[in-house]
Amino acid sequence: MGFASFVGRVCFASIFILSAWQMFNEFGVDGGSAGKELAPKLNLAKKHLSSQFHVNFPDIEVRQLVLTAIAMKGLGAILFVFGHGFGAFLLVRISFLSGDYMLISHSSSVLFFLLP
């Protein structure tokens, strides 16, 4: 039973490891395709928060956010394979922050895609 659990964790973590590897290979001067997707969302969130709190937020480098996502996916997947709970926490956190999840409402049978 322990071996089957380990194989299951490896199969699940391989999704995140391959995703981090793909992001790393596409990473360029501007952060790659992930950076191009993240930049408008980041600007919109920054504009919304600055209008709500009446504070100017400092500029955030998109490349640093993409590197953080790569590191969280890789480290979380490796820790998850070896059964550490912090790895699972990192994988759940990066899934919610990057919008890689769906919420299905069973009451109305409507599929909602949640974006951060």
Secondary structure, DSSP 8 states (H G I E B T S, - for coil): -HHHHHHHHHHHHHHHHHHHHHHHHH--SS-HHHHHHHHHHHHHHHHHHHHHHT-------HHHHHHHHHHHHHHHHHHHHTT-HHHHHHHHHHHHHHT--EEEETTTTEEEE---
